[in-house]
Amino acid sequence: MVSITQQIDLTGAVGRMIASVMFGLAEIEHEYRRERQAAGIAAAKRKGVYRGRVKGTTKVQPARAQRLRARGLTAPEIATALGIHPRTVFRYLAERTAAGQL
């Protein structure tokens, strides 16, 4: 493997070692970022600024997606009509199936 933009050759033993060091540093930075984010959220919660997402809120009621499905619309059509992601539609429909309502 060769990095074209930085012109680093990652083939061979030395290249694998350089890649390992770079990936290790990236992982450390990722952990630091998560720690900083958690500390920021904790500080905001102490100030009463951060409340997070209210549990159970959805952009669209699942029942509306289910009614559109009953009319014969496909999941992508329902997603477009409701302005949500198709995976959300599938989740809404699966919840109804799991509850034995289909």
Rosetta blueprint (number, residue, H / E / L):
1 M L
2 V E
3 S E
4 I L
5 T L
6 Q L
7 Q L
8 I E
9 D E
10 L L
11 T L
12 G H
13 A H
14 V H
15 G H
16 R H
17 M H
18 I H
19 A H
20 S H
21 V H
22 M H
23 F H
24 G H
25 L H
26 A H
27 E H
28 I H
29 E H
30 H H
31 E H
32 Y H
33 R H
34 R H
35 E H
36 R H
37 Q H
38 A H
39 A H
40 G H
41 I H
42 A H
43 A H
44 A H
45 K H
46 R H
47 K H
48 G L
49 V L
50 Y L
51 R L
52 G L
53 R L
54 V L
55 K L
56 G L
57 T L
58 T L
59 K L
60 V L
61 Q L
62 P H
63 A H
64 R H
65 A H
66 Q H
67 R H
68 L H
69 R H
70 A H
71 R L
72 G L
73 L L
74 T L
75 A H
76 P H
77 E H
78 I H
79 A H
80 T H
81 A H
82 L H
83 G L
84 I L
85 H L
86 P H
87 R H
88 T H
89 V H
90 F H
91 R H
92 Y H
93 L H
94 A H
95 E H
96 R H
97 T H
98 A H
99 A L
100 G L
101 Q L
102 L L
